């Protein structure tokens, strides 16, 4: 009864899940946050066989100096509350790493050289890769005798054709500074596209899909036969759809205008686009639930924010119909995609010309399971498929470690 530990590390926190290697059942989940502050916080939840966790949860507040100390706190919680690492020994640790550049296109066992490469790629993801690396170093100290595997957000998009990943700027300058589309949310897009094909009872290689990962961060992906052929996020996770606090697509000349006329510096522009734009910038609310509620209550700013959000989303859906030529399924996932019927309805309204027909009753259903929300006679299946990036990381981690051991 072995297990895989999945780690998603940030600069001052990390999330983790312990997953049974055979049944793929989640055994425990946790969060260690406010690392380096005067008082940190650690939450550990044991998940029972029936999925219940209400009575098996611990929460502690204590100083947590760094990620290494955080892993010690995690191990204390596992020892005190379970599950037992004697009966569920960790055989591998999988790490989410945001940016793999053009170097990493598959899950990779972490060596000293791989760590150097992840660090070197930090220039492309300065908010993410250094934090991912801190988690890797701390986890390797906590679990020194098992393989650690990096699973890259960008890897799924390494199948993009040159026409999709190339920006139309000076080619020499772009090559020197590695300016190109990398795409993100790849772990989610991979998991969801596979799950959608399985739900439809079809071979993944025969299915063309538009996968819409709509959370606080949001991206669209055109998946042809299991391969990413176009995606909305670019060199960074800023490009593309409107998000909770991120602008998505914007005329680059706007940034020059704000620098010249408003006197904004580079860091101020960066903060504006990443932290004070999107739904928050348009309506003062970064959470889609709050925006929808305010719009229904008559708030004009919230209604405009919804309109802009849906307008951008519909544009990408139409774009990807053109890129794929044939679409078998449109798939919604992540927090907004799974839980906001109004967004799904508005995004696909009027697209009957593409063969899309939504069933209002099916669309209104809330469920943790994958489900069909289109009508039986819809030429394109419309699905809601919950994402599970941690499970996908665990699967890829096991695949690469078992292959290495074979």
ZAZA-692311 format. One record per residue (C-alpha): residue number from 1; residue in three letters; x, z, y. Coordinates in steps of 0.1 Angstrom, whole numbers, plus 2048, in hexadecimal, padded with zeros to 3 digits. Last residue first. Layout:
BEGIN
REC   num   residu     x     z     y
REC   NUM      Ala     X     Z     Y
...
This chain:
BEGIN
REC   num   residu     x     z     y
REC   406      Unk   87B   767   7F3
REC   405      Unk   884   783   80B
REC   404      Unk   886   76C   82A
REC   403      Unk   864   75D   820
REC   402      Unk   855   780   81D
REC   401      Unk   863   789   83F
REC   400      Unk   856   76A   850
REC   399      Unk   833   76C   841
REC   398      Unk   830   791   846
REC   397      Unk   837   78F   86B
REC   396      Unk   820   771   86F
REC   395      Unk   803   784   85F
REC   394      Unk   80A   7A4   873
REC   393      Unk   80C   78F   893
REC   392      Unk   7EB   77F   88A
REC   391      Unk   7DC   7A1   883
REC   390      Unk   7E7   7AE   8A5
REC   389      Unk   7DA   78F   8B7
REC   388      Unk   7B7   795   8AA
REC   387      Unk   79F   77E   8BC
REC   386      Unk   779   780   8B8
REC   385      Unk   76A   75D   8B1
REC   384      Unk   74C   752   8C5
REC   383      Unk   743   72F   8BA
REC   382      Unk   735   70F   8C8
REC   381      Unk   732   6F3   8AE
REC   380      Unk   732   6D0   8BD
REC   379      Unk   717   6B7   8B3
REC   378      Unk   6FD   6D2   8B9
REC   377      Unk   6E0   6CE   8A0
REC   376      Unk   6E1   6F2   893
REC   375      Unk   6E3   700   8B6
REC   374      Unk   702   70F   8C4
REC   373      Unk   70B   734   8C3
REC   372      Unk   71D   736   8A1
REC   371      Unk   72D   757   899
REC   370      Unk   74D   76A   892
REC   369      Unk   746   78F   88F
REC   368      Unk   748   7AC   8A7
REC   367      Unk   724   7A3   8B2
REC   366      Unk   710   79F   8D1
REC   365      Unk   6F4   786   8CF
REC   364      Unk   6EA   774   8EF
REC   363      Unk   6FA   753   8E5
REC   362      Unk   6E6   752   8C5
REC   361      Unk   6C6   756   8D9
REC   360      Unk   6CF   73C   8F3
REC   359      Unk   6D9   722   8D9
REC   358      Unk   6F3   70C   8EA
REC   357      Unk   6F4   6E7   8E7
REC   356      Unk   714   6D3   8EA
REC   355      Unk   715   6AE   8E1
REC   354      Unk   72D   6A5   8FD
REC   353      Unk   710   697   912
REC   352      Unk   700   6B9   90C
REC   351      Unk   719   6C8   924
REC   350      Unk   6FF   6D2   93D
REC   349      Unk   705   6F8   938
REC   348      Unk   725   6FE   924
REC   347      Unk   737   715   93C
REC   346      Unk   717   724   948
REC   345      Unk   70C   72F   926
REC   344      Unk   72E   73C   91B
REC   343      Unk   731   750   93C
REC   342      Unk   70E   75E   939
REC   341      Unk   714   769   915
REC   340      Unk   732   77F   920
REC   339      Unk   73F   794   902
REC   338      Unk   755   77E   8ED
REC   337      Unk   763   766   907
REC   336      Unk   766   782   921
REC   335      Unk   77A   799   90A
REC   334      Unk   78C   780   8F5
REC   333      Unk   77D   760   8E4
REC   332      Unk   768   742   8E9
REC   331      Unk   76B   723   8D2
REC   330      Unk   760   700   8D9
REC   329      Unk   75E   6ED   8B8
REC   328      Unk   761   6CA   8A9
REC   327      Unk   76F   6B8   8C7
REC   326      Unk   779   693   8C5
REC   325      Unk   78E   682   8E0
REC   324      Unk   7A6   69F   8E2
REC   323      Unk   7B3   69A   905
REC   322      Unk   791   68F   913
REC   321      Unk   77E   6AC   904
REC   320      Unk   79B   6C1   911
REC   319      Unk   795   6B7   935
REC   318      Unk   770   6BE   932
REC   317      Unk   777   6E1   925
REC   316      Unk   791   6E6   940
REC   315      Unk   779   6DC   95C
REC   314      Unk   75D   6F2   94D
REC   313      Unk   775   710   950
REC   312      Unk   77E   709   974
REC   311      Unk   759   706   97E
REC   310      Unk   751   725   96A
REC   309      Unk   76A   73B   97D
REC   308      Unk   761   72C   99F
REC   307      Unk   73C   732   999
REC   306      Unk   742   755   98D
REC   305      Unk   757   75D   9AC
REC   304      Unk   73C   74E   9C2
REC   303      Unk   722   765   9B2
REC   302      Unk   739   783   9B7
REC   301      Unk   73E   77B   9DC
REC   300      Unk   718   776   9E1
REC   299      Unk   70E   797   9D2
REC   298      Unk   6EA   793   9C7
REC   297      Unk   6E7   7AE   9AC
REC   296      Unk   6EC   793   991
REC   295      Unk   70D   78B   9A2
REC   294      Unk   717   7B0   9A3
REC   293      Unk   710   7B4   97E
REC   292      Unk   723   794   975
REC   291      Unk   741   79F   98A
REC   290      Unk   742   7C2   97C
REC   289      Unk   742   7B5   958
REC   288      Unk   75D   79B   961
REC   287      Unk   775   7B7   96C
REC   286      Unk   78B   7AF   989
REC   285      Unk   772   7B8   9A5
REC   284      Unk   779   7B2   9CA
REC   283      Unk   765   792   9C8
REC   282      Unk   77C   775   9CD
REC   281      Unk   79E   786   9CB
REC   280      Unk   793   79C   9AE
REC   279      Unk   784   77E   99B
REC   278      Unk   7A5   76B   99E
REC   277      Unk   7BD   778   9B8
REC   276      Unk   7CD   799   9C1
REC   275      Unk   7E5   7A0   9A4
REC   274      Unk   7F5   780   999
REC   273      Unk   7F1   768   9B6
REC   272      Unk   7F4   781   9D2
REC   271      Unk   811   795   9C1
REC   270      Unk   825   775   9BD
REC   269      Unk   81E   76B   9E1
REC   268      Unk   829   78D   9EC
REC   267      Unk   849   78A   9D7
REC   266      Unk   851   768   9E6
REC   265      Unk   84B   774   A0A
REC   264      Unk   82B   770   A1D
REC   263      Unk   82E   766   A42
REC   262      Unk   80A   75C   A45
REC   261      Unk   811   739   A54
REC   260      Unk   831   72E   A42
REC   259      Unk   82F   742   A22
REC   258      Unk   809   73E   A20
REC   257      Unk   80C   718   A25
REC   256      Unk   828   716   A0B
REC   255      Unk   811   728   9F2
REC   254      Unk   7F4   711   9FA
REC   253      Unk   80B   6F3   9F4
REC   252      Unk   80C   6FD   9CF
REC   251      Unk   7E7   6F3   9CD
REC   250      Unk   7D8   70D   9B6
REC   249      Unk   7D0   710   991
REC   248      Unk   7CC   734   984
REC   247      Unk   7C7   74E   99F
REC   246      Unk   7CF   76D   98B
REC   245      Unk   7BC   78F   98E
REC   244      Unk   7A1   78C   974
REC   243      Unk   7A8   768   96C
REC   242      Unk   7A0   745   979
REC   241      Unk   7AC   72B   960
REC   240      Unk   7CD   719   961
REC   239      Unk   7EF   724   96D
REC   238      Unk   7F9   749   970
REC   237      Unk   805   750   94C
REC   236      Unk   827   740   955
REC   235      Unk   836   71E   94E
REC   234      Unk   813   712   949
REC   233      Unk   7F2   721   93E
REC   232      Unk   7D7   707   938
REC   231      Unk   7DF   6FA   915
REC   230      Unk   7E3   6D8   905
REC   229      Unk   7ED   6CC   8E2
REC   228      Unk   7ED   6EC   8CF
REC   227      Unk   7ED   6E4   8AA
REC   226      Unk   7D4   6EF   890
REC   225      Unk   7C5   6CD   88B
REC   224      Unk   7C3   6C7   8B0
REC   223      Unk   7C1   6E6   8C5
REC   222      Unk   7B9   6E3   8EA
REC   221      Unk   7C0   704   8FA
REC   220      Unk   7B0   717   916
REC   219      Unk   7BE   736   927
REC   218      Unk   7B2   757   936
REC   217      Unk   7C2   778   940
REC   216      Unk   7A9   793   946
REC   215      Unk   799   783   927
REC   214      Unk   78D   760   91F
REC   213      Unk   7A0   74F   903
REC   212      Unk   78E   72E   902
REC   211      Unk   796   719   8E3
REC   210      Unk   78D   6F4   8E4
REC   209      Unk   78E   6E8   8C0
REC   208      Unk   796   6C9   8AB
REC   207      Unk   792   6D0   886
REC   206      Unk   7A0   6BC   869
REC   205      Unk   7C1   6CF   865
REC   204      Unk   7AE   6F0   865
REC   203      Unk   79C   6E6   846
REC   202      Unk   777   6EE   84A
REC   201      Unk   760   70A   840
REC   200      Unk   754   70E   864
REC   199      Unk   75E   732   864
REC   198      Unk   780   729   855
REC   197      Unk   785   70F   871
REC   196      Unk   77C   729   88B
REC   195      Unk   793   743   87B
REC   194      Unk   7B0   72B   87D
REC   193      Unk   7A9   722   8A1
REC   192      Unk   7A5   747   8A9
REC   191      Unk   7C6   753   89A
REC   190      Unk   7DB   736   8AA
REC   189      Unk   7CA   73A   8CC
REC   188      Unk   7D0   75F   8CB
REC   187      Unk   7F5   75D   8C2
REC   186      Unk   7F9   741   8DC
REC   185      Unk   7EB   756   8F9
REC   184      Unk   805   743   90E
REC   183      Unk   80F   720   918
REC   182      Unk   833   713   91C
REC   181      Unk   82F   6F8   937
REC   180      Unk   850   6ED   945
REC   179      Unk   86B   6FA   95D
REC   178      Unk   88A   702   949
REC   177      Unk   8A0   707   968
REC   176      Unk   8B8   6EC   962
REC   175      Unk   89E   6D6   951
REC   174      Unk   886   6D8   96E
REC   173      Unk   8A2   6D0   987
REC   172      Unk   8AD   6B2   973
REC   171      Unk   889   6A5   96F
REC   170      Unk   87F   6A8   994
REC   169      Unk   85A   6B2   992
REC   168      Unk   83D   6A4   97E
REC   167      Unk   839   6C2   966
REC   166      Unk   83E   6BB   941
REC   165      Unk   82B   6CF   927
REC   164      Unk   80E   6B8   921
REC   163      Unk   820   696   922
REC   162      Unk   83C   6A5   90D
REC   161      Unk   824   6AC   8F0
REC   160      Unk   819   6D0   8EB
REC   159      Unk   824   6DC   8C8
REC   158      Unk   838   6F9   8D6
REC   157      Unk   817   708   8E1
REC   156      Unk   813   71F   8C4
REC   155      Unk   835   72E   8CC
REC   154      Unk   82D   73A   8F0
REC   153      Unk   81E   75B   8E7
REC   152      Unk   83D   763   8D2
REC   151      Unk   83D   777   8B2
REC   150      Unk   85D   78B   8AF
REC   149      Unk   864   79A   88D
REC   148      Unk   874   7BB   884
REC   147      Unk   882   7C0   861
REC   146      Unk   882   7E3   852
REC   145      Unk   89E   7FD   850
REC   144      Unk   8A1   807   874
REC   143      Unk   87D   811   87A
REC   142      Unk   87E   829   898
REC   141      Unk   89E   81B   8A7
REC   140      Unk   891   7F7   8A1
REC   139      Unk   871   801   8B2
REC   138      Unk   883   80D   8D1
REC   137      Unk   897   7EC   8D4
REC   136      Unk   879   7D7   8CE
REC   135      Unk   863   7EA   8E7
REC   134      Unk   87E   7E6   902
REC   133      Unk   880   7C1   8F9
REC   132      Unk   85A   7BC   8FF
REC   131      Unk   85F   7CD   921
REC   130      Unk   87B   7B6   92A
REC   129      Unk   867   798   91E
REC   128      Unk   847   7A0   932
REC   127      Unk   84A   7A4   958
REC   126      Unk   869   78D   95B
REC   125      Unk   859   771   946
REC   124      Unk   86E   752   94C
REC   123      Unk   88D   765   958
REC   122      Unk   888   77B   93A
REC   121      Unk   892   75E   923
REC   120      Unk   8B6   76D   922
REC   119      Unk   8A8   78E   915
REC   118      Unk   895   77D   8F9
REC   117      Unk   8B4   768   8F1
REC   116      Unk   8CA   787   8EF
REC   115      Unk   8B1   798   8D9
REC   114      Unk   8B1   77A   8C2
REC   113      Unk   8D7   77B   8C0
REC   112      Unk   8D7   7A0   8B6
REC   111      Unk   8BD   798   89B
REC   110      Unk   897   797   89C
REC   109      Unk   887   784   87F
REC   108      Unk   875   767   890
REC   107      Unk   851   75C   891
REC   106      Unk   84F   737   899
REC   105      Unk   857   720   8B6
REC   104      Unk   873   733   8C7
REC   103      Unk   88C   720   8DD
REC   102      Unk   875   70D   8F5
REC   101      Unk   86D   72D   908
REC   100      Unk   865   74B   8F1
REC    99      Unk   852   75D   90C
REC    98      Unk   838   778   904
REC    97      Unk   847   78C   8E8
REC    96      Unk   82E   79E   8D1
REC    95      Unk   842   7B2   8B8
REC    94      Unk   83C   7B5   892
REC    93      Unk   84B   7D2   87F
REC    92      Unk   851   7CE   859
REC    91      Unk   84E   7E2   839
REC    90      Unk   83D   801   848
REC    89      Unk   835   819   82B
REC    88      Unk   810   81F   825
REC    87      Unk   810   83C   80C
REC    86      Unk   830   84C   81A
REC    85      Unk   827   840   83D
REC    84      Unk   808   857   83B
REC    83      Unk   7EC   84A   850
REC    82      Unk   7EB   862   861
REC    81      Unk   7E2   87E   878
REC    80      Unk   801   893   87B
REC    79      Unk   81B   87B   86E
REC    78      Unk   80C   85D   880
REC    77      Unk   80A   871   8A0
REC    76      Unk   82E   87C   89D
REC    75      Unk   838   858   896
REC    74      Unk   827   84D   8B6
REC    73      Unk   838   868   8CA
REC    72      Unk   85A   85D   8BD
REC    71      Unk   851   83A   8C6
REC    70      Unk   84A   845   8E9
REC    69      Unk   86C   857   8EB
REC    68      Unk   87D   836   8E3
REC    67      Unk   867   825   8FD
REC    66      Unk   873   83C   918
REC    65      Unk   86F   85E   927
REC    64      Unk   84D   868   919
REC    63      Unk   841   888   92A
REC    62      Unk   822   896   91A
REC    61      Unk   7FD   88E   918
REC    60      Unk   7EE   88C   8F5
REC    59      Unk   7D0   87B   8E6
REC    58      Unk   7C7   87C   8C1
REC    57      Unk   7AC   869   8AF
REC    56      Unk   79D   86C   88C
REC    55      Unk   779   876   892
REC    54      Unk   76D   857   8A3
REC    53      Unk   782   83E   88F
REC    52      Unk   769   82C   879
REC    51      Unk   773   80B   869
REC    50      Unk   763   813   848
REC    49      Unk   785   819   838
REC    48      Unk   78F   831   854
REC    47      Unk   7A2   828   873
REC    46      Unk   7BB   841   880
REC    45      Unk   7BD   843   8A6
REC    44      Unk   7DC   84C   8BA
REC    43      Unk   7DC   851   8E0
REC    42      Unk   7FC   85A   8F3
REC    41      Unk   7FE   862   918
REC    40      Unk   81C   867   92F
REC    39      Unk   821   881   94A
REC    38      Unk   83D   880   963
REC    37      Unk   840   85B   95F
REC    36      Unk   859   848   94A
REC    35      Unk   83F   83B   931
REC    34      Unk   81C   83C   940
REC    33      Unk   80E   82F   91F
REC    32      Unk   80F   833   8F9
REC    31      Unk   7F2   822   8E9
REC    30      Unk   7E5   824   8C5
REC    29      Unk   7D6   813   8A7
REC    28      Unk   7D3   81E   883
REC    27      Unk   7CC   810   861
REC    26      Unk   7C0   7ED   86A
REC    25      Unk   7B7   7DA   84B
REC    24      Unk   7CB   7BB   842
REC    23      Unk   7C3   7C3   81D
REC    22      Unk   7E7   7BD   811
REC    21      Unk   7FE   7C7   82D
REC    20      Unk   7E8   7E3   83A
REC    19      Unk   7EA   7E2   860
REC    18      Unk   7F9   7FD   878
REC    17      Unk   7F1   7F4   89B
REC    16      Unk   804   7FA   8BB
REC    15      Unk   802   7F9   8E1
REC    14      Unk   81F   7FF   8F8
REC    13      Unk   823   80D   91A
REC    12      Unk   839   80E   93A
REC    11      Unk   849   7EB   939
REC    10      Unk   831   7DD   91F
REC     9      Unk   834   7DC   8F9
REC     8      Unk   81D   7CD   8E0
REC     7      Unk   827   7DB   8BE
REC     6      Unk   819   7D2   89B
REC     5      Unk   822   7E9   87E
REC     4      Unk   81E   7DA   85C
REC     3      Unk   812   7EE   83E
REC     2      Unk   819   7F4   81A
REC     1      Unk   800   800   800
